[in-house]
Amino acid sequence: MGHTCPSMGERIPLATDHRKQRFLDWLCTIKEDRDPPNQYELAPMLGVHPQALVKWKQDPEFLEEWQRRYRKTVGSPERMQRVLDQLYETATDRTDPRQVAAAKEYRLAVEGVAPTRVDVSVNARELSDVELAELIAETAAREAVARDDV
């Protein structure tokens, strides 16, 4: 799904949506190298409300592209796993002088650029009636699914 072109009311495909492409590039950049450092500062640069970025990260097409780019960024999952295993081994070896550095790198790698669920607190007063109704419906749907899984 792309975003809606306000002037024409038609959806712009993800592949040609420059704002989503820029956000994907930003998401697949190592956190320490991201400019700006957080998505709330990035949103105005893309000309969107920060809540739009949250919604994009919930879109199945966007998530699929994010996963594809993430895999391309880190290489094969097997190679990444070997690196993580070595970092973990060093990070948990109290006799290794590189323990602290390895622990930091392991934490950064695990937190990395992988897609994660982000819960964002939103001031309901800042939302339109439609946005509030959508947010309530999405939350109710997630809760219903979670209760069925238990």
URGI-V873015 format. One record per backbone hydrogen bond with DSSP energy under -1.0 kcal/mol. CO is the residue of the C=O (numbers start at 0). NH is the residue of the N-H. If there is no record, write none. Layout:
CO;NH  CO;NH
This chain:
2;11  4;8  9;4  12;15  13;16  15;17  16;20  17;21  18;22  19;23  20;24  21;25  22;26  23;27  25;28  29;32  30;33  37;41  38;42  41;45  42;47  48;51  49;53  50;54  51;55  52;56  54;57  55;58  58;62  59;63  60;64  61;65  62;66  63;67  64;68  65;69  66;70  67;71  68;72  69;73  70;74  75;79  76;80  77;81  78;82  79;83  80;84  81;85  82;86  83;87  84;88  85;89  86;90  87;91  89;92  92;95  95;98  97;101  98;102  99;103  100;104  101;105  102;106  103;107  104;108  105;109  106;110  107;111  122;125  123;126  127;131  128;132  129;133  130;134  131;135  132;136  133;137  134;138  135;139  136;140  137;141  138;142  139;143  140;144  141;145  142;146  143;147  144;148
